[in-house]
């Protein structure tokens, strides 16, 4: 049984979430609080929940401050549910960078109807959060600091996908990720030099969030990061983030490789879908592609990676120990579409080794 606790100053929200989860046999609401200070008092009496549903704007202590404290002292899966996250605010991306496993934007009005509409996604997020393996922020910082150390005990792989002379501009990287992907991608991208091949990323995020995410990565890294646009030509030193609620695909033209951004039905329960990206790479330029599938719940990307692998692409899955949720990589490995399992440090060095 997954024990959840809701921290929100709105009694309407607390009631709506209670009604929503009471229909689920594997989820139980063990308590609520109107702000983090009340919540901490209850935790001391009743113990810690498995998952915390957290608002951002609250009296006495805001959600981000509480999230920092939780991740530093008692790492617990947290889902942000806030009205200021409605359009992918900077606070939402900061929350995910701090360790929140998911963010759900809620409206200020008609809250009950909203939770009825997002019932499936909300319950899916709770189950994914319950499976997350979290470290304290101090442990995470210590781990990430090893990415700067070239003498790390972690094995550094040499890329087997080096492009031939004169073909560097045609080689590219495709990455798929979901739960935990914000922290993992940030750790990887901030360690990449500006000379990298183009990188295409499908991270499961709703509309609006991908814009803020791309802007944040662009600010803190040496490479150019943007939310992808229809017709973008792949360029070295550039990273393209699939826009929320649209699929991103690669297309080979007489002018080289470009991106197509299209609407359409959800694939593998997601839009954008990693399977859509990987399958387009397999159809258009498999031998010019190196693909990675990172942390995330579910199986999106596993079948697309198998197609890429079978057509000659180099394919890698994030290894279990470093995954926040070992779902998508596990499924890709199970299908036999992966050349090897790698750590984030190894991802960095494979990308650095591609010319």
C-alpha beads as a LAMMPS data file, in Angstrom:
LAMMPS data file: protein, C-alpha beads

355 atoms
354 bonds

1 atom types
1 bond types

-500.0 500.0 xlo xhi
-500.0 500.0 ylo yhi
-500.0 500.0 zlo zhi

Masses

1 110.0

Atoms # bond

1 1 1 0.000 0.000 0.000
2 1 1 1.358 3.421 -1.001
3 1 1 0.908 5.924 1.829
4 1 1 0.520 9.520 0.625
5 1 1 0.348 12.805 2.541
6 1 1 -1.038 16.065 1.102
7 1 1 0.364 19.480 2.077
8 1 1 -1.804 22.264 0.667
9 1 1 -3.423 25.308 2.258
10 1 1 -6.617 24.723 0.258
11 1 1 -9.194 22.524 1.983
12 1 1 -10.854 22.018 -1.412
13 1 1 -7.651 20.566 -2.874
14 1 1 -7.064 18.328 0.134
15 1 1 -10.622 17.015 -0.147
16 1 1 -10.409 16.525 -3.937
17 1 1 -7.227 14.471 -3.672
18 1 1 -8.760 12.411 -0.857
19 1 1 -11.756 11.552 -3.043
20 1 1 -9.496 10.776 -6.002
21 1 1 -7.225 8.262 -4.273
22 1 1 -9.925 6.480 -2.247
23 1 1 -10.879 4.680 -5.492
24 1 1 -7.390 3.147 -5.767
25 1 1 -6.826 -0.153 -3.900
26 1 1 -3.050 0.351 -3.652
27 1 1 -3.024 4.002 -2.483
28 1 1 -4.139 5.391 0.871
29 1 1 -4.185 8.968 2.143
30 1 1 -2.632 8.880 5.623
31 1 1 -2.919 12.595 6.386
32 1 1 -3.100 16.203 5.273
33 1 1 -1.752 19.548 6.469
34 1 1 -2.286 23.156 5.490
35 1 1 1.429 23.963 5.519
36 1 1 4.801 22.183 5.912
37 1 1 5.212 23.081 9.592
38 1 1 1.958 21.332 10.507
39 1 1 3.035 18.448 8.291
40 1 1 6.350 18.015 10.106
41 1 1 4.526 17.927 13.436
42 1 1 2.272 15.147 12.113
43 1 1 5.219 13.224 10.671
44 1 1 6.833 13.138 14.099
45 1 1 3.719 11.491 15.519
46 1 1 2.695 9.189 12.675
47 1 1 5.922 8.515 10.780
48 1 1 6.853 9.458 7.224
49 1 1 4.647 8.760 4.204
50 1 1 5.824 7.053 1.037
51 1 1 4.893 10.018 -1.197
52 1 1 4.211 13.703 -0.432
53 1 1 1.864 15.833 -2.559
54 1 1 3.115 19.409 -2.104
55 1 1 1.856 22.886 -2.983
56 1 1 4.383 25.700 -3.536
57 1 1 2.636 28.803 -2.201
58 1 1 1.637 28.287 1.452
59 1 1 1.696 30.235 4.735
60 1 1 4.633 30.038 7.187
61 1 1 6.833 27.969 4.845
62 1 1 6.732 27.719 1.047
63 1 1 6.933 24.398 -0.762
64 1 1 10.389 24.893 -2.292
65 1 1 11.953 25.636 1.103
66 1 1 10.300 22.525 2.520
67 1 1 11.430 20.456 -0.470
68 1 1 15.048 21.502 0.129
69 1 1 14.793 20.479 3.786
70 1 1 13.218 17.123 2.940
71 1 1 15.791 16.265 0.282
72 1 1 18.657 17.238 2.608
73 1 1 17.480 15.307 5.654
74 1 1 14.888 12.667 4.768
75 1 1 14.684 12.137 0.986
76 1 1 11.061 11.338 0.150
77 1 1 9.341 11.238 -3.246
78 1 1 7.538 14.557 -3.729
79 1 1 4.967 15.483 -6.369
80 1 1 4.474 19.230 -6.750
81 1 1 0.828 20.182 -7.271
82 1 1 0.561 23.942 -7.595
83 1 1 -1.314 26.649 -9.468
84 1 1 1.929 28.509 -10.221
85 1 1 3.114 25.379 -12.014
86 1 1 0.228 25.632 -14.455
87 1 1 2.336 26.955 -17.329
88 1 1 5.711 25.503 -16.498
89 1 1 6.977 28.294 -14.271
90 1 1 10.611 28.600 -13.274
91 1 1 9.556 27.478 -9.788
92 1 1 8.335 24.191 -11.280
93 1 1 11.631 23.477 -13.004
94 1 1 13.533 24.492 -9.867
95 1 1 11.407 22.034 -7.873
96 1 1 12.289 19.200 -10.254
97 1 1 15.945 20.203 -10.144
98 1 1 15.772 20.065 -6.331
99 1 1 14.456 16.508 -6.488
100 1 1 10.682 16.588 -7.010
101 1 1 9.809 13.541 -9.097
102 1 1 6.875 15.174 -10.896
103 1 1 5.021 18.478 -11.211
104 1 1 1.307 18.896 -11.814
105 1 1 -0.159 22.320 -12.542
106 1 1 -3.558 22.805 -10.942
107 1 1 -6.095 25.566 -11.727
108 1 1 -7.198 28.144 -9.172
109 1 1 -10.864 27.362 -9.841
110 1 1 -12.965 24.249 -10.558
111 1 1 -10.412 22.138 -8.714
112 1 1 -12.721 19.157 -8.241
113 1 1 -13.368 18.875 -11.987
114 1 1 -9.659 19.233 -12.667
115 1 1 -8.692 16.268 -10.498
116 1 1 -11.383 14.163 -12.127
117 1 1 -9.906 14.993 -15.539
118 1 1 -6.306 14.200 -14.552
119 1 1 -7.170 11.155 -12.439
120 1 1 -5.193 8.679 -14.553
121 1 1 -2.079 10.850 -14.828
122 1 1 -2.158 11.744 -11.127
123 1 1 -2.415 8.128 -9.998
124 1 1 0.321 7.139 -12.465
125 1 1 2.552 9.861 -10.980
126 1 1 1.950 8.588 -7.438
127 1 1 2.868 5.027 -8.400
128 1 1 5.983 6.223 -10.221
129 1 1 6.991 8.363 -7.255
130 1 1 6.618 5.441 -4.861
131 1 1 9.208 3.518 -6.888
132 1 1 11.725 6.367 -6.948
133 1 1 15.088 5.812 -5.271
134 1 1 16.211 9.115 -3.817
135 1 1 19.430 10.302 -2.193
136 1 1 19.908 13.299 0.078
137 1 1 21.000 16.497 -1.668
138 1 1 24.413 16.244 0.004
139 1 1 24.874 12.699 -1.336
140 1 1 23.633 13.789 -4.758
141 1 1 26.054 16.726 -4.805
142 1 1 28.906 14.399 -3.832
143 1 1 27.937 11.980 -6.613
144 1 1 27.640 14.708 -9.234
145 1 1 31.007 16.152 -8.229
146 1 1 32.620 12.910 -9.423
147 1 1 31.503 13.818 -12.932
148 1 1 34.176 16.530 -12.884
149 1 1 36.895 14.037 -11.964
150 1 1 38.481 12.358 -14.983
151 1 1 40.174 9.898 -12.631
152 1 1 36.877 8.671 -11.225
153 1 1 36.781 5.002 -10.310
154 1 1 33.777 4.727 -12.588
155 1 1 34.720 3.074 -15.899
156 1 1 34.994 5.553 -18.776
157 1 1 33.840 3.983 -22.012
158 1 1 35.327 4.940 -25.344
159 1 1 32.688 5.563 -27.972
160 1 1 32.367 2.961 -30.671
161 1 1 30.237 5.338 -32.724
162 1 1 32.808 7.856 -33.939
163 1 1 31.790 9.470 -37.199
164 1 1 34.207 9.275 -40.122
165 1 1 36.130 12.376 -41.195
166 1 1 33.906 14.991 -42.726
167 1 1 30.724 13.362 -41.456
168 1 1 30.644 14.868 -37.970
169 1 1 27.771 17.212 -38.719
170 1 1 25.612 14.259 -39.744
171 1 1 26.055 12.319 -36.496
172 1 1 23.647 13.062 -33.668
173 1 1 22.552 11.884 -30.233
174 1 1 18.979 10.909 -29.275
175 1 1 17.970 10.745 -25.593
176 1 1 14.722 9.681 -23.935
177 1 1 13.881 10.147 -20.248
178 1 1 11.004 10.549 -17.814
179 1 1 10.773 10.441 -14.003
180 1 1 14.081 11.681 -12.603
181 1 1 15.174 12.883 -16.010
182 1 1 15.395 16.559 -15.102
183 1 1 18.123 15.976 -12.507
184 1 1 19.937 13.381 -14.637
185 1 1 19.887 15.454 -17.824
186 1 1 21.071 18.524 -15.931
187 1 1 23.982 16.542 -14.494
188 1 1 24.971 15.326 -17.961
189 1 1 24.397 18.442 -20.062
190 1 1 26.249 20.824 -17.739
191 1 1 29.395 18.703 -18.226
192 1 1 29.369 18.734 -22.042
193 1 1 31.714 20.890 -24.165
194 1 1 30.351 23.192 -26.884
195 1 1 31.782 20.978 -29.637
196 1 1 29.322 18.094 -29.167
197 1 1 27.194 16.654 -31.985
198 1 1 23.540 17.784 -31.983
199 1 1 21.481 16.186 -29.205
200 1 1 17.735 15.518 -29.418
201 1 1 15.917 15.001 -26.107
202 1 1 12.415 13.769 -25.449
203 1 1 11.704 14.281 -21.755
204 1 1 8.164 13.553 -20.589
205 1 1 6.794 17.005 -19.737
206 1 1 3.538 18.846 -20.406
207 1 1 3.229 21.981 -22.532
208 1 1 4.992 25.019 -21.114
209 1 1 7.366 23.061 -18.913
210 1 1 9.734 22.210 -21.753
211 1 1 10.212 25.901 -22.562
212 1 1 11.305 26.672 -19.000
213 1 1 13.415 23.528 -18.864
214 1 1 15.280 24.404 -22.068
215 1 1 15.863 27.972 -20.870
216 1 1 17.287 26.735 -17.570
217 1 1 19.651 24.260 -19.261
218 1 1 20.772 26.956 -21.699
219 1 1 21.670 29.267 -18.789
220 1 1 23.733 26.740 -16.845
221 1 1 25.575 24.888 -19.631
222 1 1 28.223 25.563 -22.283
223 1 1 26.017 24.352 -25.120
224 1 1 23.044 25.980 -26.815
225 1 1 19.770 24.498 -25.552
226 1 1 16.383 25.326 -27.045
227 1 1 12.872 23.997 -27.247
228 1 1 12.739 22.390 -30.679
229 1 1 10.868 24.058 -33.546
230 1 1 9.537 22.541 -36.754
231 1 1 12.231 22.717 -39.441
232 1 1 15.225 23.146 -37.110
233 1 1 18.407 21.963 -38.826
234 1 1 20.635 19.842 -36.611
235 1 1 23.782 21.766 -35.684
236 1 1 26.824 20.888 -33.607
237 1 1 26.870 22.327 -30.116
238 1 1 23.067 22.456 -29.980
239 1 1 20.564 20.545 -27.874
240 1 1 16.894 20.354 -28.876
241 1 1 14.150 19.612 -26.310
242 1 1 10.891 18.140 -27.647
243 1 1 8.050 20.577 -26.867
244 1 1 5.393 19.389 -24.444
245 1 1 2.266 17.896 -26.062
246 1 1 3.996 17.486 -29.452
247 1 1 6.041 14.662 -30.951
248 1 1 9.565 15.342 -32.218
249 1 1 10.987 13.427 -35.201
250 1 1 14.095 13.452 -37.387
251 1 1 13.771 13.901 -41.143
252 1 1 16.549 13.519 -43.726
253 1 1 16.406 16.100 -46.528
254 1 1 18.709 17.276 -49.302
255 1 1 19.830 20.001 -46.875
256 1 1 20.697 17.494 -44.170
257 1 1 18.871 16.342 -41.039
258 1 1 16.031 18.507 -39.773
259 1 1 13.387 18.227 -37.055
260 1 1 9.679 17.761 -37.530
261 1 1 7.337 18.782 -34.717
262 1 1 3.888 17.268 -35.079
263 1 1 0.669 16.884 -33.129
264 1 1 -0.987 13.507 -32.938
265 1 1 -2.243 10.830 -30.572
266 1 1 -0.267 9.712 -27.548
267 1 1 2.180 6.911 -28.249
268 1 1 3.147 4.544 -25.427
269 1 1 0.863 6.754 -23.290
270 1 1 2.971 9.871 -23.876
271 1 1 3.204 13.006 -25.989
272 1 1 6.013 13.721 -26.637
273 1 1 6.943 10.062 -26.939
274 1 1 10.450 8.601 -26.868
275 1 1 9.287 5.791 -29.149
276 1 1 8.277 8.352 -31.798
277 1 1 11.697 10.019 -31.659
278 1 1 13.648 6.753 -31.717
279 1 1 11.576 5.244 -34.529
280 1 1 12.091 8.320 -36.703
281 1 1 15.838 8.027 -36.087
282 1 1 15.676 4.343 -37.048
283 1 1 13.793 5.161 -40.248
284 1 1 15.837 8.170 -41.348
285 1 1 19.431 7.806 -40.099
286 1 1 20.079 4.845 -37.788
287 1 1 23.814 4.547 -38.456
288 1 1 24.261 8.263 -37.796
289 1 1 22.621 7.994 -34.364
290 1 1 23.781 7.132 -30.859
291 1 1 20.810 6.716 -28.495
292 1 1 20.417 6.696 -24.732
293 1 1 17.379 5.780 -22.643
294 1 1 17.538 7.214 -19.137
295 1 1 15.591 7.019 -15.883
296 1 1 11.802 6.821 -16.100
297 1 1 8.725 4.761 -15.337
298 1 1 7.032 2.620 -17.974
299 1 1 8.283 1.327 -21.309
300 1 1 8.215 4.330 -23.668
301 1 1 11.280 4.178 -25.895
302 1 1 12.064 0.483 -25.424
303 1 1 10.569 -0.648 -28.738
304 1 1 11.963 2.335 -30.618
305 1 1 15.410 1.633 -29.212
306 1 1 15.166 -1.989 -30.352
307 1 1 14.419 -0.778 -33.892
308 1 1 17.407 1.576 -33.735
309 1 1 19.672 -1.192 -32.457
310 1 1 18.579 -3.637 -35.136
311 1 1 19.334 -1.079 -37.857
312 1 1 22.878 -0.390 -36.712
313 1 1 22.659 2.475 -34.218
314 1 1 24.685 2.455 -31.010
315 1 1 22.250 2.157 -28.102
316 1 1 22.720 2.498 -24.343
317 1 1 20.506 2.331 -21.253
318 1 1 21.176 4.001 -17.922
319 1 1 22.243 1.367 -15.414
320 1 1 19.946 0.563 -12.487
321 1 1 22.051 1.887 -9.611
322 1 1 22.026 5.499 -10.840
323 1 1 18.379 5.541 -12.017
324 1 1 15.759 7.277 -9.914
325 1 1 13.236 4.935 -11.545
326 1 1 14.608 1.912 -13.398
327 1 1 11.618 1.362 -15.674
328 1 1 12.249 2.542 -19.231
329 1 1 15.899 1.381 -19.266
330 1 1 14.908 -1.989 -17.811
331 1 1 12.342 -2.561 -20.564
332 1 1 14.837 -1.589 -23.264
333 1 1 17.384 -4.056 -21.884
334 1 1 14.711 -6.781 -21.643
335 1 1 13.860 -6.354 -25.344
336 1 1 17.485 -6.850 -26.318
337 1 1 17.874 -3.447 -27.944
338 1 1 20.764 -2.150 -25.839
339 1 1 24.505 -2.386 -26.499
340 1 1 25.332 -1.712 -22.863
341 1 1 24.178 -0.187 -19.572
342 1 1 25.977 2.981 -18.516
343 1 1 26.252 5.530 -15.718
344 1 1 25.738 9.273 -16.304
345 1 1 29.535 9.654 -16.278
346 1 1 29.811 7.109 -19.048
347 1 1 27.078 8.885 -21.025
348 1 1 29.140 12.070 -20.851
349 1 1 32.302 10.355 -22.038
350 1 1 30.588 8.516 -24.883
351 1 1 29.177 11.810 -26.139
352 1 1 32.561 13.534 -25.731
353 1 1 34.201 10.757 -27.752
354 1 1 31.977 11.178 -30.802
355 1 1 33.586 13.292 -33.523

Bonds

1 1 1 2
2 1 2 3
3 1 3 4
4 1 4 5
5 1 5 6
6 1 6 7
7 1 7 8
8 1 8 9
9 1 9 10
10 1 10 11
11 1 11 12
12 1 12 13
13 1 13 14
14 1 14 15
15 1 15 16
16 1 16 17
17 1 17 18
18 1 18 19
19 1 19 20
20 1 20 21
21 1 21 22
22 1 22 23
23 1 23 24
24 1 24 25
25 1 25 26
26 1 26 27
27 1 27 28
28 1 28 29
29 1 29 30
30 1 30 31
31 1 31 32
32 1 32 33
33 1 33 34
34 1 34 35
35 1 35 36
36 1 36 37
37 1 37 38
38 1 38 39
39 1 39 40
40 1 40 41
41 1 41 42
42 1 42 43
43 1 43 44
44 1 44 45
45 1 45 46
46 1 46 47
47 1 47 48
48 1 48 49
49 1 49 50
50 1 50 51
51 1 51 52
52 1 52 53
53 1 53 54
54 1 54 55
55 1 55 56
56 1 56 57
57 1 57 58
58 1 58 59
59 1 59 60
60 1 60 61
61 1 61 62
62 1 62 63
63 1 63 64
64 1 64 65
65 1 65 66
66 1 66 67
67 1 67 68
68 1 68 69
69 1 69 70
70 1 70 71
71 1 71 72
72 1 72 73
73 1 73 74
74 1 74 75
75 1 75 76
76 1 76 77
77 1 77 78
78 1 78 79
79 1 79 80
80 1 80 81
81 1 81 82
82 1 82 83
83 1 83 84
84 1 84 85
85 1 85 86
86 1 86 87
87 1 87 88
88 1 88 89
89 1 89 90
90 1 90 91
91 1 91 92
92 1 92 93
93 1 93 94
94 1 94 95
95 1 95 96
96 1 96 97
97 1 97 98
98 1 98 99
99 1 99 100
100 1 100 101
101 1 101 102
102 1 102 103
103 1 103 104
104 1 104 105
105 1 105 106
106 1 106 107
107 1 107 108
108 1 108 109
109 1 109 110
110 1 110 111
111 1 111 112
112 1 112 113
113 1 113 114
114 1 114 115
115 1 115 116
116 1 116 117
117 1 117 118
118 1 118 119
119 1 119 120
120 1 120 121
121 1 121 122
122 1 122 123
123 1 123 124
124 1 124 125
125 1 125 126
126 1 126 127
127 1 127 128
128 1 128 129
129 1 129 130
130 1 130 131
131 1 131 132
132 1 132 133
133 1 133 134
134 1 134 135
135 1 135 136
136 1 136 137
137 1 137 138
138 1 138 139
139 1 139 140
140 1 140 141
141 1 141 142
142 1 142 143
143 1 143 144
144 1 144 145
145 1 145 146
146 1 146 147
147 1 147 148
148 1 148 149
149 1 149 150
150 1 150 151
151 1 151 152
152 1 152 153
153 1 153 154
154 1 154 155
155 1 155 156
156 1 156 157
157 1 157 158
158 1 158 159
159 1 159 160
160 1 160 161
161 1 161 162
162 1 162 163
163 1 163 164
164 1 164 165
165 1 165 166
166 1 166 167
167 1 167 168
168 1 168 169
169 1 169 170
170 1 170 171
171 1 171 172
172 1 172 173
173 1 173 174
174 1 174 175
175 1 175 176
176 1 176 177
177 1 177 178
178 1 178 179
179 1 179 180
180 1 180 181
181 1 181 182
182 1 182 183
183 1 183 184
184 1 184 185
185 1 185 186
186 1 186 187
187 1 187 188
188 1 188 189
189 1 189 190
190 1 190 191
191 1 191 192
192 1 192 193
193 1 193 194
194 1 194 195
195 1 195 196
196 1 196 197
197 1 197 198
198 1 198 199
199 1 199 200
200 1 200 201
201 1 201 202
202 1 202 203
203 1 203 204
204 1 204 205
205 1 205 206
206 1 206 207
207 1 207 208
208 1 208 209
209 1 209 210
210 1 210 211
211 1 211 212
212 1 212 213
213 1 213 214
214 1 214 215
215 1 215 216
216 1 216 217
217 1 217 218
218 1 218 219
219 1 219 220
220 1 220 221
221 1 221 222
222 1 222 223
223 1 223 224
224 1 224 225
225 1 225 226
226 1 226 227
227 1 227 228
228 1 228 229
229 1 229 230
230 1 230 231
231 1 231 232
232 1 232 233
233 1 233 234
234 1 234 235
235 1 235 236
236 1 236 237
237 1 237 238
238 1 238 239
239 1 239 240
240 1 240 241
241 1 241 242
242 1 242 243
243 1 243 244
244 1 244 245
245 1 245 246
246 1 246 247
247 1 247 248
248 1 248 249
249 1 249 250
250 1 250 251
251 1 251 252
252 1 252 253
253 1 253 254
254 1 254 255
255 1 255 256
256 1 256 257
257 1 257 258
258 1 258 259
259 1 259 260
260 1 260 261
261 1 261 262
262 1 262 263
263 1 263 264
264 1 264 265
265 1 265 266
266 1 266 267
267 1 267 268
268 1 268 269
269 1 269 270
270 1 270 271
271 1 271 272
272 1 272 273
273 1 273 274
274 1 274 275
275 1 275 276
276 1 276 277
277 1 277 278
278 1 278 279
279 1 279 280
280 1 280 281
281 1 281 282
282 1 282 283
283 1 283 284
284 1 284 285
285 1 285 286
286 1 286 287
287 1 287 288
288 1 288 289
289 1 289 290
290 1 290 291
291 1 291 292
292 1 292 293
293 1 293 294
294 1 294 295
295 1 295 296
296 1 296 297
297 1 297 298
298 1 298 299
299 1 299 300
300 1 300 301
301 1 301 302
302 1 302 303
303 1 303 304
304 1 304 305
305 1 305 306
306 1 306 307
307 1 307 308
308 1 308 309
309 1 309 310
310 1 310 311
311 1 311 312
312 1 312 313
313 1 313 314
314 1 314 315
315 1 315 316
316 1 316 317
317 1 317 318
318 1 318 319
319 1 319 320
320 1 320 321
321 1 321 322
322 1 322 323
323 1 323 324
324 1 324 325
325 1 325 326
326 1 326 327
327 1 327 328
328 1 328 329
329 1 329 330
330 1 330 331
331 1 331 332
332 1 332 333
333 1 333 334
334 1 334 335
335 1 335 336
336 1 336 337
337 1 337 338
338 1 338 339
339 1 339 340
340 1 340 341
341 1 341 342
342 1 342 343
343 1 343 344
344 1 344 345
345 1 345 346
346 1 346 347
347 1 347 348
348 1 348 349
349 1 349 350
350 1 350 351
351 1 351 352
352 1 352 353
353 1 353 354
354 1 354 355
